[in-house]
Amino acid sequence: MAIIRYKNLTTSVKTLSQIVQSPIQLRFIRTLHSFVSREPIPPNFHNNNNNNINSYYGSFRYMSSSPTHIVDEEPNVDNRVPATIITGFLGSGKTTLLNHILTSQHGKRIAVIENEFGEVDIDGSLVASHSSVSEDIIMVNNGCLCCTVRGDLVKMLLELVRKKRDNFDHIVIETTGLAKPAPVIETFYSDELVSEYVKLDGVVTLVDCKHAMQHLNEVKPRFVVNEAVEQVAYADRIIMNKIDLVSESELNILTKKIKNINGMAQIKQAKFGSVDMDFVLGVGGYDLQRIESEVDGECLSPASHSDDSGHGHKGHHHHHHDHVHDSAVSSVSIVAEGTLDRDEVEDWLERLIEEKGEDLYRMKGVLSVDGSEQRYVFQGVHSMLDDCPGKTWEPNEKRINKLVFIGRNLDETSLRKGFKGCLI
Ligand SMILES: Nc1nc2c(ncn2[C@@H]2O[C@H](COP(=O)(O)OP(=O)(O)OP(=O)(O)O)[C@@H](O)[C@H]2O)c(=O)[nH]1
């Protein structure tokens, strides 16, 4: 069972009565986030095949009728519809990728939520002219998805699942070039109805290889976030787009820069957003069952730490610091053999999110804890922490713990100290 904990215990206690039981028995505790008023979803919404809906905001075009979706009613099967967030700086190629998704043969019926500043939905017409027949496209024109229209996003997601669930298999949300991903991600956790019916599949960030370095290095005034950095930091998948416009050495420098910010995401280079669909759809970025393969990826594989190799893994750690530019957002990864005291781990992680939740963008880990033959798997976004037992350790398998943290002003020394304090 996956449990989502929040740092604000008072809030949790206050709202225990509002715990929602989702199809995968995910216990959800509502936080202090602002909520928008909305109509309740009728219990039989799955069977509601009404094609005449209008979105609350902006134009809505329903582009096809589709075969009836068969809903698996088995208990413990996660029937929630996956949603992918596409983000990236202005002009990085988000619409180009979206068109690629909509015209590729992946067998999925996609509902699209887009938002653009201004009155004219230029991107909407671009997408529409390219898209195949089975997409829903909703435009949000009233501002940036991450701030003013977040409530609208909730409404639209609910509207989609309530009225048109039978007509799509996946939702793709294209954010404006300036959108900060965090509030959009939080929508999937902080709104109990959304989290009950929609699961966040992953954040895909487009990087314009020609201009990214300039944006990533831009020094912002105090308390002003650098959106380009944030978009890279929150990504599960990064598409380094427009590689036709840069040299090999420029690419290498940029790749290093990106890995310094986000040592967790898988990265692919592309021209015109042309990547395999399984790189962007069905990535399971927030799926505890898949954390292990994620942290086992290139970023945390022992081979990637050639500077320390040959000394075994014990106490092995790595900090993706950018020493050229003092970017406040970076990754810290820890790879170390040993077994941890489970209570200490839970205390440590909870303390961490309580004290540093604001600055901890993402964290993931696979740990060996005492008294368990199974891996202890966790993932977190800010002050949300989600954990569950993972795969069983083989009898003679080296118990190597792998953790990765992405955040602002991460204190590597204290993270390592915290980790070591849990070792038995
Ligand atoms: N040379 C080159 N141009 C590209 C590539 N990918 C996209 N473009 C072009 O870059 C421009 C911007 O691409 P879009 O897909 O509209 O970018 P976007 O991120 O949706 O842009 P905004 O919505 O303004 O944030 C378009 O003219 C694309 O044709 C690429 O790999 N190479």
The ligand as an SDF file (V2000), in Angstrom:
LIG
                    3D

 32 34  0  0  0  0  0  0  0  0999 V2000
   15.7500   23.6320  -36.4170 N   0  0  0  0  0  0  0  0  0  0  0  0
   14.8410   23.0830  -35.6220 C   0  0  0  0  0  0  0  0  0  0  0  0
   13.6840   23.7200  -35.3960 N   0  0  0  0  0  0  0  0  0  0  0  0
   12.7850   23.1370  -34.5740 C   0  0  0  0  0  0  0  0  0  0  0  0
   13.0310   21.8800  -33.9720 C   0  0  0  0  0  0  0  0  0  0  0  0
   11.9530   21.5690  -33.2110 N   0  0  0  0  0  0  0  0  0  0  0  0
   11.0760   22.5840  -33.3590 C   0  0  0  0  0  0  0  0  0  0  0  0
   11.5630   23.5310  -34.1760 N   0  0  0  0  0  0  0  0  0  0  0  0
   10.9380   24.7880  -34.5840 C   0  0  0  0  0  0  0  0  0  0  0  0
   11.0040   25.6830  -33.4860 O   0  0  0  0  0  0  0  0  0  0  0  0
    9.8640   26.5400  -33.4880 C   0  0  0  0  0  0  0  0  0  0  0  0
    9.1810   26.4780  -32.1250 C   0  0  0  0  0  0  0  0  0  0  0  0
    8.6490   25.1880  -31.9580 O   0  0  0  0  0  0  0  0  0  0  0  0
    7.3170   24.9280  -31.1440 P   0  0  0  0  0  0  0  0  0  0  0  0
    7.0210   23.4760  -31.1880 O   0  0  0  0  0  0  0  0  0  0  0  0
    6.2470   25.8660  -31.5620 O   0  0  0  0  0  0  0  0  0  0  0  0
    7.8180   25.3450  -29.6980 O   0  0  0  0  0  0  0  0  0  0  0  0
    6.9260   25.5680  -28.3930 P   0  0  0  0  0  0  0  0  0  0  0  0
    7.7400   25.1310  -27.2410 O   0  0  0  0  0  0  0  0  0  0  0  0
    5.5970   24.9370  -28.5310 O   0  0  0  0  0  0  0  0  0  0  0  0
    6.7940   27.1220  -28.4250 O   0  0  0  0  0  0  0  0  0  0  0  0
    5.8810   28.0610  -27.4680 P   0  0  0  0  0  0  0  0  0  0  0  0
    4.4920   27.5020  -27.5220 O   0  0  0  0  0  0  0  0  0  0  0  0
    6.0330   29.4130  -28.0600 O   0  0  0  0  0  0  0  0  0  0  0  0
    6.4770   27.9930  -26.1140 O   0  0  0  0  0  0  0  0  0  0  0  0
    8.9850   26.0570  -34.6230 C   0  0  0  0  0  0  0  0  0  0  0  0
    9.2190   26.8670  -35.7280 O   0  0  0  0  0  0  0  0  0  0  0  0
    9.4700   24.6480  -34.8790 C   0  0  0  0  0  0  0  0  0  0  0  0
    9.2670   24.2360  -36.2150 O   0  0  0  0  0  0  0  0  0  0  0  0
   14.2640   21.2260  -34.2220 C   0  0  0  0  0  0  0  0  0  0  0  0
   14.5890   20.1430  -33.7130 O   0  0  0  0  0  0  0  0  0  0  0  0
   15.1490   21.8840  -35.0500 N   0  0  0  0  0  0  0  0  0  0  0  0
  1  2  1  0
  2  3  2  0
  2 32  1  0
  3  4  1  0
  4  5  2  0
  4  8  1  0
  5  6  1  0
  5 30  1  0
  6  7  2  0
  7  8  1  0
  8  9  1  0
  9 10  1  0
  9 28  1  0
 10 11  1  0
 11 12  1  0
 11 26  1  0
 12 13  1  0
 13 14  1  0
 14 15  2  0
 14 16  1  0
 14 17  1  0
 17 18  1  0
 18 19  2  0
 18 20  1  0
 18 21  1  0
 21 22  1  0
 22 23  2  0
 22 24  1  0
 22 25  1  0
 26 27  1  0
 26 28  1  0
 28 29  1  0
 30 31  2  0
 30 32  1  0
M  END
$$$$
